[in-house]
Amino acid sequence: MFPVVPERALLELARTEGGPDTLALLVRDQDTRRLLLLRAVLDAAEAAERSVCTAAQKARLREDWALLTEADRLPAADAPGPERRPGHATTRGAHDAPRGSRTTPTAADALPGARGARVAADVPPGARGARVAADVLTRAGAGASPSAARAPFANPARARLFHPLTGPWARSCLRGLDAAPGPADGERARRLRRDLAHFSAIAAVVAAGAGIPFSTRLTARAGVLALPSLGALHTARSGDVPVDVTCTEGRLVLRQADAPDVTVHLESGVGAWSGALAWTPAHALPGLTPTAPPLPLDDLDPYRELPDGPGHGNLRTPLALDDAERKRWLQAWSGTALALRSGGRQRLTEADALLRCLVPLETPPDVGTGRGSCSATRREAFGALLSSTPPDSVTLAATLVHELQHAKLAALSDLVTLHRAGPEARYFAPWRTDPRPYDGLLQGTYSHLAMAAFYQRRALVSGLPDRDWAWAQHARYRAQVGAALPALVGSPDLTVRGRRFVDEMAAAHERMAEHPAPRGHVARAQAYVASARALWTRRHASALPPSNG
């Protein structure tokens, strides 16, 4: 079902690089998996007991999928060919099943597929239906050019379904739908109700972008109706409030009880404007390259928060931007492409291919001033990068390099089994005070290897104002990678392809010695790693088996 990673692509990625074809392979595979995840939501809803998902909720979910399917079959607004003829306005209720001549989709054919290749209607819900849906998308992308990774975004349905934060939404839905039958507790039922209501908002946004006139009822969450990629309406009343939405000719009319109507005008790409104070528009940054689309700066999506758990430390608070913060983002972003290019042309290429949205985070109090920042990625939100407000372009570029390596390695790991190590946390990593599991050590070493290469390339640029600082950063990252590589290379849990991968990582690390940093920076970096190892050993070594010396 999923593509095979060629040896050339595996070695490119092991060097923390990746040409257009390799990156497009990762993107297409992640998009295929996103469709499978969305299919799983539909199948889980159909199979759920009524005590978990009511008949009305199932009917509304089918109705929303039908709207998405209709939008997916329309050509893009700017596509060449016959003139688009939007159909008559469709009325969609909050609790009513579809009526009239429209065919209600089954769980098998409701998933948007490639135009001209519908999923067979007689496929029952379950794994076979998901396989068919994946095959449709894979065939559509097979043999595509390097620009194929952008192809789905010519279609508003694909653009919205492949938006990174749709992944966390789908995971939340599955957790609610997979609950054991029986009376639902209040919190679980409310969460699932809100999750399904959000999908109705997604479907409405897709239909509006496709030019389909409609009327529907949506539900605001805690006084906020988020319309992904467009903006958010702050309702007059708090709580979960119904909002009637009518769409005609690129304009939405939002109607709620005891408040004036709000008219919202759709813009091309990201955002929609309104003169009403109750409306907050979505914002985007200019494309990273001249041919790239605007990049969403998403501070409105209700699924942008990081989940609880030790993996993300205290990085869980999303930031709603004010004008001053937004200007700081724009100022840092304006020089990011140049900063990425100075660290290697492939850094700009991978950011252009993989990055789909930025999510602002509050800066934790333990992050210092100057060039300090915090960032994260989420495996279920491929293409999203979460970051505090960057102080400058170089810091933002370095953040992109660091975090996109996590995205690349996670995407590769979905396609290739690199190791079979267990989850035991027992390895020393110079950038952490706690023991790491093998997979965590591999992820950290991989991103640090890319950072060492990025700063070395910047340090080799003549006339760079912060060249000495770049050498210091390179020396520190390279010394840290050198301390972690023996455990990675020496592991008996590596697969054959995993060994090829880590051996190529080690070779890339060795090649950096051709352009060494000044001795003072190297000595300080080695002393830093030695101190970190000594401290870690005093804290943990007595309780752990030998790992990486």
ROTI-140253 format. One record per residue (C-alpha): residue in one letter; x negated, y negated, z negated; chain; residue number from 1. Coordinates in steps of 0.001 Angstrom, whole numbers. Layout:
N
PT residuo       X       Y       Z cadena num
PT       A       X       Y       Z      A NUM
...
//
This chain:
549
PT residuo       X       Y       Z cadena num
PT       M       0       0       0      A   1
PT       F   -2774   -2416    -921      A   2
PT       P   -5802   -3272    1235      A   3
PT       V   -9230   -1712     915      A   4
PT       V  -12018   -4105     -46      A   5
PT       P  -14860   -3816    2519      A   6
PT       E  -18394   -3411    1193      A   7
PT       R  -19363   -6778    2651      A   8
PT       A  -16575   -8486     711      A   9
PT       L  -17494   -6649   -2507      A  10
PT       L  -21103   -7852   -2301      A  11
PT       E  -20042  -11404   -1423      A  12
PT       L  -17899  -11503   -4523      A  13
PT       A  -20642   -9940   -6652      A  14
PT       R  -22818  -12947   -5753      A  15
PT       T  -19885  -15146   -6956      A  16
PT       E  -19348  -16196   -3363      A  17
PT       G  -16684  -15212    -836      A  18
PT       G  -16126  -16217    2767      A  19
PT       P  -12737  -17228    4176      A  20
PT       D  -11814  -13650    5133      A  21
PT       T  -12687  -12302    1687      A  22
PT       L  -10774  -15027    -119      A  23
PT       A   -7778  -14594    2192      A  24
PT       L   -7764  -10872    1359      A  25
PT       L   -7542  -11643   -2370      A  26
PT       V   -4814  -14223   -1843      A  27
PT       R   -2666  -11990     370      A  28
PT       D   -2949   -9151   -2118      A  29
PT       Q   -1955  -11368   -5036      A  30
PT       D    1019  -12677   -3055      A  31
PT       T    2081   -9108   -2312      A  32
PT       R    1906   -8313   -6004      A  33
PT       R    3969  -11412   -6776      A  34
PT       L    6756  -10137   -4507      A  35
PT       L    6580   -6765   -6210      A  36
PT       L    6859   -8466   -9585      A  37
PT       L    9898  -10406   -8435      A  38
PT       R   11415   -7224   -7066      A  39
PT       A   10855   -5625  -10456      A  40
PT       V   12891   -8423  -12048      A  41
PT       L   15774   -7789   -9666      A  42
PT       D   15640   -4030  -10166      A  43
PT       A   15407   -4377  -13955      A  44
PT       A   18434   -6657  -14001      A  45
PT       E   20486   -4243  -11885      A  46
PT       A   19512   -1329  -14145      A  47
PT       A   19966   -3129  -17467      A  48
PT       E   22843   -2288  -19780      A  49
PT       R   25555   -4918  -20011      A  50
PT       S   24582   -5564  -23599      A  51
PT       V   21198   -6775  -22235      A  52
PT       C   22261   -8404  -18955      A  53
PT       T   25947   -9127  -18468      A  54
PT       A   27883   -8560  -15258      A  55
PT       A   28125  -12327  -14769      A  56
PT       Q   24362  -12727  -15135      A  57
PT       K   23742   -9945  -12623      A  58
PT       A   26170  -11505  -10164      A  59
PT       R   24508  -14896  -10471      A  60
PT       L   21075  -13334  -10013      A  61
PT       R   22226  -11638   -6791      A  62
PT       E   23704  -14925   -5631      A  63
PT       D   20425  -16751   -6245      A  64
PT       W   18499  -14076   -4354      A  65
PT       A   20926  -14426   -1455      A  66
PT       L   20224  -18159   -1347      A  67
PT       L   16487  -17487   -1332      A  68
PT       T   16884  -14952    1469      A  69
PT       E   18867  -17456    3523      A  70
PT       A   16168  -20084    3063      A  71
PT       D   13403  -17608    3891      A  72
PT       R   14954  -16840    7279      A  73
PT       L   15060  -20466    8330      A  74
PT       P   12090  -21959   10184      A  75
PT       A   10113  -24602    8349      A  76
PT       A   11391  -28152    8670      A  77
PT       D    8448  -29125   10908      A  78
PT       A    8184  -25824   12799      A  79
PT       P    8384  -25974   16617      A  80
PT       G   11204  -24231   18393      A  81
PT       P   15003  -24498   18452      A  82
PT       E   16566  -27226   16388      A  83
PT       R   17558  -26129   12903      A  84
PT       R   21254  -26096   12236      A  85
PT       P   21959  -25925    8487      A  86
PT       G   25150  -24117    7714      A  87
PT       H   28217  -25369    5930      A  88
PT       A   27905  -26302    2291      A  89
PT       T   28133  -23305       1      A  90
PT       T   29730  -23533   -3409      A  91
PT       R   27986  -21504   -6101      A  92
PT       G   29460  -21186   -9585      A  93
PT       A   27651  -20618  -12833      A  94
PT       H   29438  -17368  -13630      A  95
PT       D   31251  -16263  -10463      A  96
PT       A   30045  -13562   -8088      A  97
PT       P   29705  -14563   -4418      A  98
PT       R   32981  -14773   -2521      A  99
PT       G   34022  -15152    1086      A 100
PT       S   32290  -13905    4198      A 101
PT       R   28743  -13937    2772      A 102
PT       T   27399  -10429    2231      A 103
PT       T   26270   -9837   -1321      A 104
PT       P   22697   -8487   -1167      A 105
PT       T   21751   -5220   -2753      A 106
PT       A   18679   -4944   -4929      A 107
PT       A   16845   -3645   -1863      A 108
PT       D   17490   -6396     667      A 109
PT       A   17760   -9463   -1569      A 110
PT       L   14007   -9968   -1682      A 111
PT       P   12910  -12484     959      A 112
PT       G   10883  -10684    3620      A 113
PT       A    9091  -11736    6760      A 114
PT       R   11471  -13260    9282      A 115
PT       G   12687  -10681   11724      A 116
PT       A   11815   -7777    9414      A 117
PT       R   14586   -7259    6889      A 118
PT       V   14303   -4655    4167      A 119
PT       A   16695   -1801    4851      A 120
PT       A   19959   -2316    3003      A 121
PT       D   20352    1353    2122      A 122
PT       V   17143    1513      61      A 123
PT       P   18177    2010   -3572      A 124
PT       P   16730     -97   -6383      A 125
PT       G   13402    1166   -7642      A 126
PT       A    9876    1861   -6522      A 127
PT       R   10707    2737   -2904      A 128
PT       G   12438    -605   -2397      A 129
PT       A    9430   -2367   -3853      A 130
PT       R    7091    -464   -1525      A 131
PT       V    9147   -1469    1503      A 132
PT       A    9081   -5117     416      A 133
PT       A    5314   -4990      -8      A 134
PT       D    4848   -3312    3372      A 135
PT       V    6843   -6081    5048      A 136
PT       L    4607   -8771    3614      A 137
PT       T    1395   -6795    4218      A 138
PT       R    2292   -6227    7875      A 139
PT       A    3041   -9919    8243      A 140
PT       G    -440  -10807    6984      A 141
PT       A   -2447   -7982    8537      A 142
PT       G   -5168   -9121   10900      A 143
PT       A   -4437  -12757   10145      A 144
PT       S   -6973  -15493   10579      A 145
PT       P   -8849  -16969    7602      A 146
PT       S   -6150  -19618    7370      A 147
PT       A   -3556  -16920    6693      A 148
PT       A   -3768  -17606    2978      A 149
PT       R   -1941  -20878    3661      A 150
PT       A     633  -19407    6055      A 151
PT       P    3387  -18714    3462      A 152
PT       F    3452  -22353    2500      A 153
PT       A    5004  -23356    5808      A 154
PT       N    8144  -21787    4350      A 155
PT       P    9764  -23366    1265      A 156
PT       A   10936  -20012    -123      A 157
PT       R    7441  -18534     -28      A 158
PT       A    5881  -21729   -1343      A 159
PT       R    8077  -21591   -4427      A 160
PT       L    7882  -17823   -5027      A 161
PT       F    4089  -17892   -4743      A 162
PT       H    3759  -20889   -7058      A 163
PT       P    1534  -19656   -9915      A 164
PT       L    3967  -20402  -12738      A 165
PT       T    6591  -18142  -11193      A 166
PT       G    4463  -15279  -12521      A 167
PT       P    4865  -16129  -16227      A 168
PT       W    8599  -16651  -15614      A 169
PT       A    8915  -13167  -14080      A 170
PT       R    6968  -11582  -16954      A 171
PT       S    9254  -13259  -19468      A 172
PT       C   12294  -11968  -17590      A 173
PT       L   10956   -8415  -17602      A 174
PT       R   10308   -8524  -21328      A 175
PT       G   13914   -9542  -21901      A 176
PT       L   15422   -7119  -19389      A 177
PT       D   13386   -4144  -20591      A 178
PT       A   14787   -4448  -24120      A 179
PT       A   16531   -1423  -25590      A 180
PT       P   20307   -1340  -25086      A 181
PT       G   22428   -2564  -27945      A 182
PT       P   23447   -5861  -29473      A 183
PT       A   20792   -8423  -28638      A 184
PT       D   19388  -10620  -31349      A 185
PT       G   20072  -14313  -30915      A 186
PT       E   16559  -15395  -29950      A 187
PT       R   16035  -12629  -27392      A 188
PT       A   19425  -13218  -25756      A 189
PT       R   18832  -16971  -25623      A 190
PT       R   15383  -16501  -24057      A 191
PT       L   16731  -14182  -21360      A 192
PT       R   19667  -16506  -20696      A 193
PT       R   17242  -19391  -20197      A 194
PT       D   14957  -17275  -18007      A 195
PT       L   17771  -16325  -15645      A 196
PT       A   19068  -19898  -15604      A 197
PT       H   15600  -21070  -14540      A 198
PT       F   15732  -18746  -11550      A 199
PT       S   18914  -20485  -10465      A 200
PT       A   16966  -23754  -10530      A 201
PT       I   14206  -22183   -8417      A 202
PT       A   16761  -21009   -5850      A 203
PT       A   18334  -24473   -5727      A 204
PT       V   14945  -26098   -5116      A 205
PT       V   14163  -23651   -2314      A 206
PT       A   17536  -24233    -653      A 207
PT       A   17113  -28002    -888      A 208
PT       G   13652  -27763     674      A 209
PT       A   15033  -25610    3503      A 210
PT       G   17795  -28122    4232      A 211
PT       I   20664  -25867    3153      A 212
PT       P   23614  -27876    1790      A 213
PT       F   25104  -26401   -1373      A 214
PT       S   26903  -27051   -4630      A 215
PT       T   26022  -25162   -7780      A 216
PT       R   25973  -25348  -11544      A 217
PT       L   22627  -25212  -13318      A 218
PT       T   21803  -25243  -17012      A 219
PT       A   19368  -27606  -18698      A 220
PT       R   17103  -26098  -21356      A 221
PT       A   16980  -28022  -24633      A 222
PT       G   18129  -31179  -22867      A 223
PT       V   15803  -30866  -19864      A 224
PT       L   16693  -29504  -16430      A 225
PT       A   13380  -28663  -14738      A 226
PT       L   13562  -28429  -10950      A 227
PT       P   10161  -26952  -10040      A 228
PT       S    8094  -29074   -7613      A 229
PT       L   10732  -31830   -7689      A 230
PT       G   10932  -33135  -11258      A 231
PT       A   13073  -32949  -14378      A 232
PT       L   16365  -34426  -15531      A 233
PT       H   16682  -35435  -19189      A 234
PT       T   20309  -34869  -20081      A 235
PT       A   22418  -37198  -22196      A 236
PT       R   23151  -34412  -24660      A 237
PT       S   20661  -32090  -26349      A 238
PT       G   20788  -28324  -26177      A 239
PT       D   21522  -26124  -23162      A 240
PT       V   23706  -28408  -21059      A 241
PT       P   25497  -27556  -17777      A 242
PT       V   24595  -29780  -14822      A 243
PT       D   26492  -29711  -11513      A 244
PT       V   24211  -30138   -8498      A 245
PT       T   25204  -31040   -4948      A 246
PT       C   22680  -31095   -2110      A 247
PT       T   23266  -32792    1240      A 248
PT       E   20847  -34295    3766      A 249
PT       G   17748  -34275    1592      A 250
PT       R   19509  -35699   -1456      A 251
PT       L   20561  -34133   -4747      A 252
PT       V   23370  -35488   -6896      A 253
PT       L   23094  -34324  -10524      A 254
PT       R   26316  -34622  -12511      A 255
PT       Q   26771  -34061  -16244      A 256
PT       A   29543  -34867  -18674      A 257
PT       D   29458  -38251  -20428      A 258
PT       A   26614  -39624  -18295      A 259
PT       P   26249  -41415  -14943      A 260
PT       D   25437  -39346  -11891      A 261
PT       V   21760  -39186  -10975      A 262
PT       T   20844  -39232   -7280      A 263
PT       V   17480  -37716   -6392      A 264
PT       H   15819  -38120   -2993      A 265
PT       L   13508  -35305   -1865      A 266
PT       E   10030  -36202    -683      A 267
PT       S    7866  -34230    1713      A 268
PT       G    5820  -31658    -205      A 269
PT       V    5833  -32234   -3984      A 270
PT       G    8103  -34630   -5837      A 271
PT       A   11441  -36385   -5573      A 272
PT       W   12278  -39956   -6524      A 273
PT       S   15221  -41559   -8247      A 274
PT       G   15992  -44954   -9680      A 275
PT       A   17495  -43347  -12795      A 276
PT       L   15491  -43474  -15997      A 277
PT       A   16744  -39967  -16837      A 278
PT       W   14683  -38534  -13955      A 279
PT       T   10948  -37728  -14215      A 280
PT       P    9366  -36925  -10837      A 281
PT       A    6839  -34143  -10306      A 282
PT       H    3360  -35371   -9439      A 283
PT       A     588  -34106   -7197      A 284
PT       L   -3022  -34944   -6473      A 285
PT       P   -4273  -35463   -2906      A 286
PT       G   -5457  -32364   -1075      A 287
PT       L   -8974  -31292   -1972      A 288
PT       T   -9941  -31389    1710      A 289
PT       P   -8442  -33451    4577      A 290
PT       T   -6420  -30459    5824      A 291
PT       A   -5263  -29233    2396      A 292
PT       P   -1738  -29953    1115      A 293
PT       P   -1208  -32036   -2047      A 294
PT       L   -2049  -30139   -5228      A 295
PT       P     671  -30091   -7912      A 296
PT       L    -346  -31587  -11253      A 297
PT       D    2348  -29722  -13152      A 298
PT       D    3266  -31135  -16548      A 299
PT       L    6985  -30245  -16330      A 300
PT       D    7359  -26501  -15733      A 301
PT       P    8717  -24776  -18871      A 302
PT       Y    6495  -21712  -18202      A 303
PT       R    3174  -23554  -18209      A 304
PT       E    2323  -22779  -21844      A 305
PT       L    -360  -20258  -22672      A 306
PT       P     880  -17201  -24596      A 307
PT       D      -4  -16694  -28219      A 308
PT       G   -3018  -14542  -28942      A 309
PT       P   -6734  -14717  -29680      A 310
PT       G   -7704  -14729  -26004      A 311
PT       H   -6882  -18412  -25591      A 312
PT       G   -7910  -19728  -29008      A 313
PT       N   -6127  -23011  -29665      A 314
PT       L   -5444  -23771  -25975      A 315
PT       R   -1683  -23478  -26087      A 316
PT       T    -355  -27028  -26016      A 317
PT       P     625  -28357  -22577      A 318
PT       L     375  -32090  -22075      A 319
PT       A    3086  -34337  -20645      A 320
PT       L    1099  -37001  -18821      A 321
PT       D    1637  -40706  -19221      A 322
PT       D     454  -43197  -16610      A 323
PT       A   -2960  -43635  -18254      A 324
PT       E   -3653  -39887  -18388      A 325
PT       R   -2465  -39466  -14808      A 326
PT       K   -4865  -42162  -13637      A 327
PT       R   -7734  -40444  -15430      A 328
PT       W   -6897  -37204  -13648      A 329
PT       L   -6778  -38973  -10298      A 330
PT       Q  -10066  -40754  -10951      A 331
PT       A  -11856  -37499  -11797      A 332
PT       W  -10181  -35651   -8933      A 333
PT       S  -11226  -38235   -6330      A 334
PT       G  -14872  -37163   -6583      A 335
PT       T  -14374  -33458   -7221      A 336
PT       A  -14730  -32289   -3613      A 337
PT       L  -18102  -34041   -3306      A 338
PT       A  -19264  -32610   -6645      A 339
PT       L  -18207  -29105   -5606      A 340
PT       R  -20014  -29400   -2270      A 341
PT       S  -23210  -30491   -4002      A 342
PT       G  -23158  -27194   -5909      A 343
PT       G  -22820  -25087   -2762      A 344
PT       R  -20461  -25244     185      A 345
PT       Q  -18767  -22005    -928      A 346
PT       R  -17591  -23718   -4134      A 347
PT       L  -15434  -26100   -2142      A 348
PT       T  -14247  -23260      99      A 349
PT       E  -13089  -21098   -2806      A 350
PT       A  -11352  -23970   -4568      A 351
PT       D   -9532  -24893   -1360      A 352
PT       A   -8434  -21281    -832      A 353
PT       L   -7513  -20246   -4391      A 354
PT       L   -6340  -23318   -6317      A 355
PT       R   -2578  -23893   -6175      A 356
PT       C   -1816  -26089   -9165      A 357
PT       L   -3402  -27820  -12144      A 358
PT       V   -1696  -27727  -15540      A 359
PT       P   -2743  -30453  -18020      A 360
PT       L   -3493  -29373  -21588      A 361
PT       E   -3981  -31385  -24728      A 362
PT       T   -7606  -31645  -25781      A 363
PT       P   -8131  -29631  -28992      A 364
PT       P   -9666  -31629  -31836      A 365
PT       D  -12799  -29456  -31869      A 366
PT       V  -13774  -30518  -28327      A 367
PT       G  -16323  -33315  -28484      A 368
PT       T  -16460  -36523  -26519      A 369
PT       G  -18630  -37168  -23478      A 370
PT       R  -18425  -34275  -21041      A 371
PT       G  -16376  -32053  -23319      A 372
PT       S  -13217  -30378  -22006      A 373
PT       C  -11283  -27133  -22390      A 374
PT       S   -9770  -24910  -19726      A 375
PT       A   -8192  -21529  -19091      A 376
PT       T   -6650  -19283  -16444      A 377
PT       R   -3820  -16774  -16744      A 378
PT       R   -3909  -13425  -14973      A 379
PT       E    -160  -13527  -14332      A 380
PT       A    -429  -17077  -12896      A 381
PT       F   -2880  -16583  -10030      A 382
PT       G   -3867  -19944   -8561      A 383
PT       A   -3151  -22019  -11676      A 384
PT       L   -5891  -23720  -13658      A 385
PT       L   -5095  -25161  -17083      A 386
PT       S   -7366  -27928  -18309      A 387
PT       S   -7580  -30851  -20653      A 388
PT       T   -8054  -34255  -19021      A 389
PT       P  -11510  -34134  -17401      A 390
PT       P  -13913  -36962  -18308      A 391
PT       D  -15496  -37100  -14834      A 392
PT       S  -15668  -35423  -11431      A 393
PT       V  -18689  -33235  -12182      A 394
PT       T  -17022  -31807  -15294      A 395
PT       L  -13850  -31080  -13344      A 396
PT       A  -15846  -29454  -10530      A 397
PT       A  -17707  -27272  -13040      A 398
PT       T  -14380  -26321  -14642      A 399
PT       L  -13055  -25230  -11252      A 400
PT       V  -16169  -23158  -10572      A 401
PT       H  -15976  -21485  -13984      A 402
PT       E  -12275  -20702  -14025      A 403
PT       L  -11945  -19671  -10381      A 404
PT       Q  -14505  -16933  -10993      A 405
PT       H  -12112  -15476  -13564      A 406
PT       A   -9334  -15619  -10955      A 407
PT       K  -11535  -13980   -8298      A 408
PT       L  -12725  -11173  -10566      A 409
PT       A   -9216  -10499  -11884      A 410
PT       A   -7886  -10323   -8310      A 411
PT       L  -10733   -8011   -7274      A 412
PT       S  -10106   -5790  -10320      A 413
PT       D   -6530   -5301   -9139      A 414
PT       L   -7943   -3781   -5935      A 415
PT       V  -11117   -2027   -7107      A 416
PT       T  -11800     -93  -10321      A 417
PT       L  -15179   -1439  -11384      A 418
PT       H  -15467     384  -14723      A 419
PT       R  -13650    2694  -17099      A 420
PT       A  -14898    1224  -20357      A 421
PT       G  -12541    1074  -23295      A 422
PT       P  -11299   -2021  -25129      A 423
PT       E  -13728   -1739  -28060      A 424
PT       A  -15305   -5131  -28832      A 425
PT       R  -18956   -4327  -29477      A 426
PT       Y  -21119   -6295  -27015      A 427
PT       F  -23223   -9394  -27613      A 428
PT       A  -22432  -12400  -25416      A 429
PT       P  -24576  -15510  -26035      A 430
PT       W  -21626  -17831  -25393      A 431
PT       R  -19420  -16208  -28079      A 432
PT       T  -19795  -15648  -31806      A 433
PT       D  -17608  -12522  -31803      A 434
PT       P  -18271   -9102  -30223      A 435
PT       R  -16829   -8664  -26739      A 436
PT       P  -15306   -5652  -24972      A 437
PT       Y  -17065   -4538  -21803      A 438
PT       D  -14489   -6117  -19514      A 439
PT       G  -14700   -9408  -21412      A 440
PT       L  -18484   -9318  -21155      A 441
PT       L  -18229   -8715  -17399      A 442
PT       Q  -15800  -11605  -16959      A 443
PT       G  -17938  -14005  -18985      A 444
PT       T  -21208  -12996  -17334      A 445
PT       Y  -19655  -13345  -13889      A 446
PT       S  -18425  -16887  -14519      A 447
PT       H  -21722  -17880  -16157      A 448
PT       L  -23649  -16547  -13162      A 449
PT       A  -21599  -18829  -10917      A 450
PT       M  -22250  -21773  -13234      A 451
PT       A  -26006  -21096  -13142      A 452
PT       A  -25898  -21100   -9335      A 453
PT       F  -23719  -24228   -9211      A 454
PT       Y  -26048  -26275  -11413      A 455
PT       Q  -29175  -24980   -9683      A 456
PT       R  -27852  -26130   -6318      A 457
PT       R  -26995  -29521   -7798      A 458
PT       A  -30436  -29801   -9394      A 459
PT       L  -32058  -29150   -6019      A 460
PT       V  -30250  -32110   -4445      A 461
PT       S  -32782  -34934   -4244      A 462
PT       G  -31785  -38257   -5726      A 463
PT       L  -29006  -36858   -7925      A 464
PT       P  -28620  -39198  -10929      A 465
PT       D  -28077  -36370  -13443      A 466
PT       R  -30581  -33973  -11865      A 467
PT       D  -32429  -33312  -15138      A 468
PT       W  -29163  -32567  -16909      A 469
PT       A  -28245  -30141  -14101      A 470
PT       W  -31570  -28333  -14588      A 471
PT       A  -30863  -28031  -18311      A 472
PT       Q  -27406  -26594  -17620      A 473
PT       H  -28808  -24158  -15072      A 474
PT       A  -31510  -22948  -17467      A 475
PT       R  -28981  -22370  -20262      A 476
PT       Y  -26492  -20464  -18099      A 477
PT       R  -29207  -18366  -16464      A 478
PT       A  -30717  -17436  -19832      A 479
PT       Q  -27283  -16403  -21117      A 480
PT       V  -26637  -14239  -18058      A 481
PT       G  -30049  -12640  -18435      A 482
PT       A  -29220  -11644  -22006      A 483
PT       A  -25906  -10041  -21012      A 484
PT       L  -26900   -8236  -17813      A 485
PT       P  -28727   -5256  -19450      A 486
PT       A  -25510   -4092  -21127      A 487
PT       L  -23553   -4438  -17898      A 488
PT       V  -26093   -2688  -15699      A 489
PT       G  -26801      64  -18215      A 490
PT       S  -23196    1059  -18855      A 491
PT       P  -22291    4696  -18083      A 492
PT       D  -18674    3583  -17597      A 493
PT       L  -19319    1899  -14238      A 494
PT       T  -17737    3406  -11142      A 495
PT       V  -19778    3756   -7943      A 496
PT       R  -18420     487   -6584      A 497
PT       G  -18721   -1128   -9979      A 498
PT       R  -22417    -274  -10084      A 499
PT       R  -22894   -1820   -6643      A 500
PT       F  -21133   -4914   -7973      A 501
PT       V  -23185   -5424  -11141      A 502
PT       D  -26440   -4522   -9351      A 503
PT       E  -25742   -7292   -6846      A 504
PT       M  -24973   -9659   -9732      A 505
PT       A  -28388   -8806  -11185      A 506
PT       A  -30051   -9369   -7803      A 507
PT       A  -28406  -12782   -7489      A 508
PT       H  -29674  -13634  -10965      A 509
PT       E  -33214  -12603   -9996      A 510
PT       R  -33166  -14662   -6787      A 511
PT       M  -32641  -17798   -8849      A 512
PT       A  -36255  -17432  -10017      A 513
PT       E  -37357  -18658   -6579      A 514
PT       H  -36436  -22172   -7737      A 515
PT       P  -37191  -22235  -11470      A 516
PT       A  -36080  -24947  -13838      A 517
PT       P  -38745  -27073  -15568      A 518
PT       R  -40537  -25135  -18316      A 519
PT       G  -39177  -27249  -21131      A 520
PT       H  -35574  -26505  -20163      A 521
PT       V  -36339  -22791  -19802      A 522
PT       A  -38008  -22644  -23220      A 523
PT       R  -35135  -24425  -24934      A 524
PT       A  -32587  -22164  -23225      A 525
PT       Q  -34425  -19016  -24265      A 526
PT       A  -34733  -20274  -27843      A 527
PT       Y  -30985  -21000  -27877      A 528
PT       V  -30174  -17450  -26727      A 529
PT       A  -32592  -15937  -29268      A 530
PT       S  -30971  -17919  -32085      A 531
PT       A  -27500  -16902  -30941      A 532
PT       R  -28551  -13250  -30855      A 533
PT       A  -30124  -13395  -34323      A 534
PT       L  -27006  -14995  -35818      A 535
PT       W  -24702  -12513  -34061      A 536
PT       T  -26824   -9590  -35263      A 537
PT       R  -26644  -10698  -38889      A 538
PT       R  -22877  -11006  -38662      A 539
PT       H  -21928   -7939  -36649      A 540
PT       A  -24705   -5471  -35872      A 541
PT       S  -24403   -3427  -39070      A 542
PT       A  -20780   -2603  -38314      A 543
PT       L  -21266   -1794  -34623      A 544
PT       P  -23018     960  -32641      A 545
PT       P  -25975    -136  -30484      A 546
PT       S  -24819   -1859  -27326      A 547
PT       N  -27179   -4217  -25527      A 548
PT       G  -30159   -4324  -27844      A 549
//
